[in-house]
Amino acid sequence: MRLANLVSASFIIALILGAPAWANLVITPTYDSTIKNDANAVAIESTIQSGINAFEADFKNPITVQIYFQEGGGLGQSNFFVYDPSYLSFHTGLVANNANPAAIAALNANGGSGTNNPVTNDATIEMKSANMRALGISQVPNCVPNPTGLGTSGGNVPNTCTNGTVGAYDGIISLNTPITDPPGPNDGSHFGLLSVTEHEIDEVLGLGSALENHSAASGVWNTTPFADGDPAPEDLFRWNAATGGSRTLGTNCATPTSAFFSYGPSTGEINQFNNTCNGDDFGDWSNAGFTQSEAGTAGTNPTLGASEISALTAIGYTFVPEPSTIALMFLGCLAIFAAARRKRA
């Protein structure tokens, strides 16, 4: 009996010391010469790696994501290709991963359990390659850096995506390091490089709306998704009211309406989407102070938070509890075990 108790206790301690033991998300960076030849390359690459480390520690989908990092205009930009797999394959992978049961339950309860997506009622959905693989849908990286000098948001960047498989990535991230900290000083006039990096990684992984970026001058009614008009995964959780609303994929640029990120019409607002024709991403938050805010704020450096984690898990990324949480869980089990042993004695 004493030997059995000792073995049980040792097993629990081993679980504490060894957790987590699963395969996690891996993000492999490649640095363009614009970063490698920068006088501040060490500080820039170290900050990018810190952002990568956060995602690798937080999510356990066993995939490798290839990202090409470079310096460029704007504040931060991401280039990628989008694909149109069947909605059924997306939903099947989402349910199999079960990364966010509350989001899946709300999706199923609001028209999302069928073979067609519940936004446009098409049989397909718009996805990025990393998100597809995270859900078990086969799609290799196809973004080959090409020195066109034209960014998707209008800024000048060294490389954008051309289609190919040799030397391909899931996306290209451009960072305007002359206005970020580091390498600039933390003097309130620079933007946090870690925050910008994590914002763009979020988008390569799959966050974002299918709505194109537009300014008010581009048209009155913005309903122009990428590709063939399908919604992106995050658009499945885009509602026109904080509670009791309906799904929305568009806005009147003359009198912009609101859009909320919520699992369902009665589950409550998690954050508010940018839904105005201001040229910023429609998949970003309209509220300031978040990693995924539509515009950065100089002197601040928000990092991956609850809103972003909720969105990533809603589209299929499985969140990993912090090691301290796991340790506390097993310590609790050990305490229960010890109490039961005293009771038997």
One Martini backbone bead per residue (centre of mass of N, CA, C, O) as a GRO file, in nm:
protein
  345
    1MET     BB    1   0.058   0.061  -0.022
    2ARG     BB    2   0.298   0.258   0.005
    3LEU     BB    3   0.409   0.210  -0.281
    4ALA     BB    4   0.156   0.304  -0.432
    5ASN     BB    5   0.154   0.590  -0.317
    6LEU     BB    6   0.434   0.671  -0.422
    7VAL     BB    7   0.377   0.630  -0.722
    8SER     BB    8   0.142   0.828  -0.746
    9ALA     BB    9   0.295   1.079  -0.652
   10SER     BB   10   0.520   1.065  -0.868
   11PHE     BB   11   0.332   1.091  -1.113
   12ILE     BB   12   0.222   1.373  -1.049
   13ILE     BB   13   0.495   1.520  -1.042
   14ALA     BB   14   0.573   1.449  -1.333
   15LEU     BB   15   0.340   1.608  -1.461
   16ILE     BB   16   0.423   1.882  -1.357
   17LEU     BB   17   0.720   1.888  -1.474
   18GLY     BB   18   0.626   1.796  -1.783
   19ALA     BB   19   0.443   2.018  -1.838
   20PRO     BB   20   0.391   2.021  -2.144
   21ALA     BB   21   0.362   1.723  -2.389
   22TRP     BB   22   0.286   1.868  -2.647
   23ALA     BB   23   0.234   1.973  -2.959
   24ASN     BB   24   0.309   2.274  -3.105
   25LEU     BB   25   0.319   2.554  -3.240
   26VAL     BB   26   0.509   2.657  -3.536
   27ILE     BB   27   0.728   2.937  -3.604
   28THR     BB   28   0.903   3.026  -3.904
   29PRO     BB   29   1.155   3.247  -3.962
   30THR     BB   30   1.234   3.493  -4.218
   31TYR     BB   31   1.493   3.721  -4.314
   32ASP     BB   32   1.538   3.996  -4.460
   33SER     BB   33   1.778   4.220  -4.555
   34THR     BB   34   1.639   4.466  -4.415
   35ILE     BB   35   1.701   4.329  -4.136
   36LYS     BB   36   1.989   4.200  -4.141
   37ASN     BB   37   2.118   4.501  -4.227
   38ASP     BB   38   2.042   4.621  -3.978
   39ALA     BB   39   2.179   4.781  -3.705
   40ASN     BB   40   1.910   4.651  -3.531
   41ALA     BB   41   1.870   4.338  -3.571
   42VAL     BB   42   1.878   4.210  -3.290
   43ALA     BB   43   1.632   4.362  -3.167
   44ILE     BB   44   1.425   4.288  -3.384
   45GLU     BB   45   1.448   3.975  -3.379
   46SER     BB   46   1.392   3.943  -3.075
   47THR     BB   47   1.102   4.058  -3.083
   48ILE     BB   48   0.983   3.864  -3.288
   49GLN     BB   49   1.046   3.610  -3.118
   50SER     BB   50   0.865   3.686  -2.880
   51GLY     BB   51   0.604   3.667  -3.040
   52ILE     BB   52   0.634   3.374  -3.127
   53ASN     BB   53   0.652   3.251  -2.841
   54ALA     BB   54   0.361   3.316  -2.760
   55PHE     BB   55   0.220   3.131  -2.967
   56GLU     BB   56   0.370   2.864  -2.898
   57ALA     BB   57   0.265   2.867  -2.594
   58ASP     BB   58  -0.065   2.901  -2.660
   59PHE     BB   59  -0.052   2.679  -2.901
   60LYS     BB   60  -0.128   2.318  -3.018
   61ASN     BB   61  -0.111   2.311  -3.311
   62PRO     BB   62   0.055   2.071  -3.530
   63ILE     BB   63   0.212   2.321  -3.686
   64THR     BB   64   0.383   2.490  -3.956
   65VAL     BB   65   0.479   2.834  -3.986
   66GLN     BB   66   0.561   3.045  -4.259
   67ILE     BB   67   0.757   3.354  -4.219
   68TYR     BB   68   0.815   3.666  -4.375
   69PHE     BB   69   1.048   3.920  -4.287
   70GLN     BB   70   1.017   4.284  -4.314
   71GLU     BB   71   1.066   4.594  -4.426
   72GLY     BB   72   0.827   4.880  -4.421
   73GLY     BB   73   0.552   5.039  -4.458
   74GLY     BB   74   0.374   5.203  -4.244
   75LEU     BB   75   0.348   4.980  -3.973
   76GLY     BB   76   0.181   4.718  -4.074
   77GLN     BB   77   0.199   4.418  -4.284
   78SER     BB   78   0.014   4.168  -4.481
   79ASN     BB   79   0.080   3.884  -4.685
   80PHE     BB   80  -0.152   3.673  -4.881
   81PHE     BB   81  -0.341   3.392  -4.937
   82VAL     BB   82  -0.657   3.280  -5.058
   83TYR     BB   83  -0.911   3.034  -5.002
   84ASP     BB   84  -1.191   2.783  -5.108
   85PRO     BB   85  -1.309   2.589  -4.915
   86SER     BB   86  -1.519   2.402  -4.771
   87TYR     BB   87  -1.735   2.443  -4.518
   88LEU     BB   88  -1.742   2.151  -4.421
   89SER     BB   89  -1.436   2.125  -4.365
   90PHE     BB   90  -1.424   2.346  -4.159
   91HIS     BB   91  -1.638   2.238  -3.958
   92THR     BB   92  -1.509   1.964  -3.908
   93GLY     BB   93  -1.241   2.080  -3.791
   94LEU     BB   94  -1.364   2.250  -3.565
   95VAL     BB   95  -1.498   2.014  -3.411
   96ALA     BB   96  -1.247   1.836  -3.377
   97ASN     BB   97  -1.081   2.045  -3.211
   98ASN     BB   98  -1.246   2.205  -2.992
   99ALA     BB   99  -1.133   2.499  -2.899
  100ASN     BB  100  -1.449   2.639  -2.888
  101PRO     BB  101  -1.741   2.543  -2.769
  102ALA     BB  102  -1.905   2.809  -2.759
  103ALA     BB  103  -1.869   2.886  -3.058
  104ILE     BB  104  -1.983   2.626  -3.182
  105ALA     BB  105  -2.263   2.634  -3.053
  106ALA     BB  106  -2.343   2.911  -3.176
  107LEU     BB  107  -2.305   2.834  -3.469
  108ASN     BB  108  -2.508   2.595  -3.474
  109ALA     BB  109  -2.755   2.778  -3.361
  110ASN     BB  110  -2.682   2.986  -3.633
  111GLY     BB  111  -2.655   2.807  -3.921
  112GLY     BB  112  -2.348   2.640  -3.898
  113SER     BB  113  -2.417   2.305  -3.953
  114GLY     BB  114  -2.394   2.297  -4.246
  115THR     BB  115  -2.275   2.312  -4.586
  116ASN     BB  116  -2.326   2.615  -4.552
  117ASN     BB  117  -2.268   2.923  -4.505
  118PRO     BB  118  -2.437   3.171  -4.291
  119VAL     BB  119  -2.384   3.436  -4.466
  120THR     BB  120  -2.414   3.343  -4.802
  121ASN     BB  121  -2.482   3.032  -4.865
  122ASP     BB  122  -2.225   2.896  -4.933
  123ALA     BB  123  -1.998   2.616  -4.986
  124THR     BB  124  -1.786   2.832  -4.904
  125ILE     BB  125  -1.463   2.954  -4.772
  126GLU     BB  126  -1.236   3.188  -4.651
  127MET     BB  127  -0.878   3.106  -4.643
  128LYS     BB  128  -0.583   3.033  -4.485
  129SER     BB  129  -0.328   2.815  -4.477
  130ALA     BB  130  -0.284   2.787  -4.169
  131ASN     BB  131  -0.582   2.743  -4.089
  132MET     BB  132  -0.625   2.491  -4.252
  133ARG     BB  133  -0.410   2.311  -4.109
  134ALA     BB  134  -0.530   2.345  -3.820
  135LEU     BB  135  -0.800   2.176  -3.950
  136GLY     BB  136  -0.690   1.951  -4.167
  137ILE     BB  137  -0.637   2.117  -4.429
  138SER     BB  138  -0.493   2.094  -4.727
  139GLN     BB  139  -0.218   2.348  -4.739
  140VAL     BB  140   0.026   2.492  -4.881
  141PRO     BB  141   0.251   2.713  -4.918
  142ASN     BB  142   0.228   3.006  -5.178
  143CYS     BB  143   0.427   3.243  -5.082
  144VAL     BB  144   0.633   3.425  -5.294
  145PRO     BB  145   0.872   3.638  -5.291
  146ASN     BB  146   0.825   3.965  -5.458
  147PRO     BB  147   0.981   4.254  -5.608
  148THR     BB  148   0.740   4.496  -5.647
  149GLY     BB  149   0.682   4.735  -5.415
  150LEU     BB  150   0.375   4.646  -5.344
  151GLY     BB  151   0.124   4.692  -5.125
  152THR     BB  152  -0.194   4.613  -5.012
  153SER     BB  153  -0.202   4.914  -4.853
  154GLY     BB  154   0.006   5.108  -5.040
  155GLY     BB  155   0.277   5.038  -4.948
  156ASN     BB  156   0.619   5.016  -4.935
  157VAL     BB  157   0.763   4.700  -5.030
  158PRO     BB  158   0.984   4.462  -5.121
  159ASN     BB  159   0.757   4.225  -5.080
  160THR     BB  160   0.536   4.002  -5.241
  161CYS     BB  161   0.301   3.781  -5.352
  162THR     BB  162   0.358   3.479  -5.524
  163ASN     BB  163   0.286   3.200  -5.691
  164GLY     BB  164   0.408   2.905  -5.510
  165THR     BB  165   0.641   2.641  -5.368
  166VAL     BB  166   0.919   2.763  -5.390
  167GLY     BB  167   0.990   2.942  -5.126
  168ALA     BB  168   0.740   2.931  -4.936
  169TYR     BB  169   0.468   3.102  -4.764
  170ASP     BB  170   0.205   3.210  -4.557
  171GLY     BB  171   0.364   3.494  -4.520
  172ILE     BB  172   0.408   3.853  -4.516
  173ILE     BB  173   0.594   4.076  -4.301
  174SER     BB  174   0.569   4.425  -4.238
  175LEU     BB  175   0.803   4.662  -4.082
  176ASN     BB  176   0.826   4.994  -3.934
  177THR     BB  177   1.111   5.044  -3.759
  178PRO     BB  178   1.158   5.365  -3.748
  179ILE     BB  179   0.867   5.372  -3.552
  180THR     BB  180   0.983   5.169  -3.340
  181ASP     BB  181   0.979   4.974  -3.023
  182PRO     BB  182   1.205   4.863  -3.137
  183PRO     BB  183   1.479   5.066  -3.191
  184GLY     BB  184   1.353   5.277  -3.057
  185PRO     BB  185   1.255   5.468  -2.813
  186ASN     BB  186   1.084   5.493  -2.495
  187ASP     BB  187   0.914   5.812  -2.559
  188GLY     BB  188   0.602   5.804  -2.693
  189SER     BB  189   0.669   5.805  -3.032
  190HIS     BB  190   0.652   5.495  -3.040
  191PHE     BB  191   0.590   5.177  -3.152
  192GLY     BB  192   0.520   4.859  -3.071
  193LEU     BB  193   0.674   4.590  -3.209
  194LEU     BB  194   0.532   4.353  -3.071
  195SER     BB  195   0.242   4.435  -3.140
  196VAL     BB  196   0.272   4.442  -3.448
  197THR     BB  197   0.365   4.153  -3.485
  198GLU     BB  198   0.115   4.012  -3.358
  199HIS     BB  199  -0.093   4.129  -3.544
  200GLU     BB  200   0.021   3.998  -3.810
  201ILE     BB  201   0.018   3.705  -3.719
  202ASP     BB  202  -0.284   3.682  -3.681
  203GLU     BB  203  -0.341   3.715  -3.991
  204VAL     BB  204  -0.181   3.472  -4.097
  205LEU     BB  205  -0.350   3.264  -3.920
  206GLY     BB  206  -0.674   3.415  -3.983
  207LEU     BB  207  -0.737   3.684  -3.920
  208GLY     BB  208  -1.016   3.851  -4.047
  209SER     BB  209  -1.171   3.997  -4.318
  210ALA     BB  210  -1.323   3.984  -4.639
  211LEU     BB  211  -1.312   4.272  -4.637
  212GLU     BB  212  -1.213   4.536  -4.790
  213ASN     BB  213  -1.023   4.801  -4.804
  214HIS     BB  214  -1.170   5.130  -4.738
  215SER     BB  215  -1.276   5.430  -4.830
  216ALA     BB  216  -1.526   5.656  -4.858
  217ALA     BB  217  -1.445   5.717  -5.169
  218SER     BB  218  -1.498   5.411  -5.282
  219GLY     BB  219  -1.791   5.405  -5.150
  220VAL     BB  220  -2.096   5.351  -4.994
  221TRP     BB  221  -2.113   5.029  -5.026
  222ASN     BB  222  -1.952   4.773  -4.836
  223THR     BB  223  -1.936   4.451  -5.036
  224THR     BB  224  -1.602   4.343  -5.073
  225PRO     BB  225  -1.480   4.066  -5.091
  226PHE     BB  226  -1.281   3.843  -5.140
  227ALA     BB  227  -1.273   3.679  -5.413
  228ASP     BB  228  -1.608   3.515  -5.417
  229GLY     BB  229  -1.765   3.632  -5.140
  230ASP     BB  230  -1.662   3.503  -4.897
  231PRO     BB  231  -1.620   3.438  -4.585
  232ALA     BB  232  -1.452   3.452  -4.308
  233PRO     BB  233  -1.427   3.301  -4.013
  234GLU     BB  234  -1.473   3.567  -3.842
  235ASP     BB  235  -1.750   3.642  -3.990
  236LEU     BB  236  -1.930   3.436  -3.825
  237PHE     BB  237  -1.879   3.664  -3.568
  238ARG     BB  238  -2.055   3.900  -3.716
  239TRP     BB  239  -2.241   4.158  -3.560
  240ASN     BB  240  -2.491   4.432  -3.547
  241ALA     BB  241  -2.507   4.346  -3.236
  242ALA     BB  242  -2.445   4.272  -2.913
  243THR     BB  243  -2.758   4.194  -2.905
  244GLY     BB  244  -2.998   4.048  -3.112
  245GLY     BB  245  -2.873   4.007  -3.384
  246SER     BB  246  -2.711   4.002  -3.702
  247ARG     BB  247  -2.544   3.931  -3.957
  248THR     BB  248  -2.245   4.099  -4.102
  249LEU     BB  249  -2.113   4.219  -4.447
  250GLY     BB  250  -2.101   4.546  -4.398
  251THR     BB  251  -2.133   4.903  -4.499
  252ASN     BB  252  -2.220   5.237  -4.465
  253CYS     BB  253  -2.011   5.494  -4.544
  254ALA     BB  254  -2.198   5.736  -4.473
  255THR     BB  255  -2.343   5.540  -4.232
  256PRO     BB  256  -2.200   5.371  -4.017
  257THR     BB  257  -2.197   5.070  -3.873
  258SER     BB  258  -2.201   4.811  -3.654
  259ALA     BB  259  -1.958   4.560  -3.523
  260PHE     BB  260  -1.949   4.235  -3.360
  261PHE     BB  261  -1.771   4.026  -3.150
  262SER     BB  262  -1.946   3.712  -3.144
  263TYR     BB  263  -2.071   3.402  -3.114
  264GLY     BB  264  -2.361   3.531  -3.060
  265PRO     BB  265  -2.665   3.709  -3.011
  266SER     BB  266  -2.649   3.601  -2.675
  267THR     BB  267  -2.325   3.606  -2.566
  268GLY     BB  268  -2.182   3.864  -2.618
  269GLU     BB  269  -1.945   4.097  -2.617
  270ILE     BB  270  -1.592   4.108  -2.694
  271ASN     BB  271  -1.584   4.305  -2.947
  272GLN     BB  272  -1.516   4.571  -3.181
  273PHE     BB  273  -1.540   4.641  -3.499
  274ASN     BB  274  -1.423   4.771  -3.771
  275ASN     BB  275  -1.691   4.964  -3.974
  276THR     BB  276  -1.527   5.178  -4.129
  277CYS     BB  277  -1.423   5.389  -4.407
  278ASN     BB  278  -1.069   5.419  -4.322
  279GLY     BB  279  -0.862   5.182  -4.444
  280ASP     BB  280  -0.894   4.980  -4.237
  281ASP     BB  281  -0.943   4.693  -4.094
  282PHE     BB  282  -1.238   4.499  -4.051
  283GLY     BB  283  -1.088   4.283  -3.844
  284ASP     BB  284  -1.052   4.498  -3.646
  285TRP     BB  285  -1.048   4.687  -3.375
  286SER     BB  286  -1.196   4.988  -3.264
  287ASN     BB  287  -1.053   4.958  -3.011
  288ALA     BB  288  -0.825   5.061  -2.803
  289GLY     BB  289  -0.548   4.866  -2.658
  290PHE     BB  290  -0.495   4.643  -2.878
  291THR     BB  291  -0.343   4.434  -3.085
  292GLN     BB  292  -0.617   4.451  -3.293
  293SER     BB  293  -0.614   4.731  -3.353
  294GLU     BB  294  -0.655   4.949  -3.616
  295ALA     BB  295  -0.465   5.144  -3.439
  296GLY     BB  296  -0.193   5.259  -3.324
  297THR     BB  297  -0.018   5.361  -3.017
  298ALA     BB  298   0.188   5.565  -2.905
  299GLY     BB  299   0.358   5.427  -2.621
  300THR     BB  300   0.246   5.140  -2.683
  301ASN     BB  301   0.226   4.753  -2.598
  302PRO     BB  302   0.015   4.550  -2.680
  303THR     BB  303  -0.079   4.216  -2.624
  304LEU     BB  304  -0.186   3.921  -2.627
  305GLY     BB  305  -0.530   3.862  -2.567
  306ALA     BB  306  -0.849   3.769  -2.503
  307SER     BB  307  -0.970   3.856  -2.776
  308GLU     BB  308  -0.766   3.708  -2.961
  309ILE     BB  309  -0.803   3.427  -2.839
  310SER     BB  310  -1.104   3.404  -2.901
  311ALA     BB  311  -1.069   3.425  -3.210
  312LEU     BB  312  -0.868   3.190  -3.257
  313THR     BB  313  -1.048   2.968  -3.129
  314ALA     BB  314  -1.297   3.014  -3.319
  315ILE     BB  315  -1.099   2.916  -3.579
  316GLY     BB  316  -0.914   2.657  -3.426
  317TYR     BB  317  -0.726   2.742  -3.192
  318THR     BB  318  -0.550   2.583  -2.934
  319PHE     BB  319  -0.540   2.650  -2.611
  320VAL     BB  320  -0.287   2.691  -2.363
  321PRO     BB  321  -0.225   2.654  -2.061
  322GLU     BB  322  -0.054   2.760  -1.827
  323PRO     BB  323   0.182   2.602  -1.643
  324SER     BB  324   0.075   2.708  -1.368
  325THR     BB  325  -0.209   2.591  -1.403
  326ILE     BB  326  -0.126   2.296  -1.424
  327ALA     BB  327   0.023   2.277  -1.156
  328LEU     BB  328  -0.222   2.349  -0.978
  329MET     BB  329  -0.395   2.112  -1.064
  330PHE     BB  330  -0.196   1.886  -0.961
  331LEU     BB  331  -0.173   1.989  -0.672
  332GLY     BB  332  -0.468   1.940  -0.613
  333CYS     BB  333  -0.455   1.636  -0.658
  334LEU     BB  334  -0.243   1.584  -0.439
  335ALA     BB  335  -0.415   1.686  -0.204
  336ILE     BB  336  -0.643   1.483  -0.239
  337PHE     BB  337  -0.467   1.234  -0.208
  338ALA     BB  338  -0.366   1.297   0.078
  339ALA     BB  339  -0.644   1.309   0.213
  340ALA     BB  340  -0.726   1.018   0.141
  341ARG     BB  341  -0.495   0.883   0.292
  342ARG     BB  342  -0.567   0.986   0.573
  343LYS     BB  343  -0.847   0.860   0.582
  344ARG     BB  344  -0.751   0.563   0.558
  345ALA     BB  345  -0.567   0.586   0.820
   0.00000   0.00000   0.00000
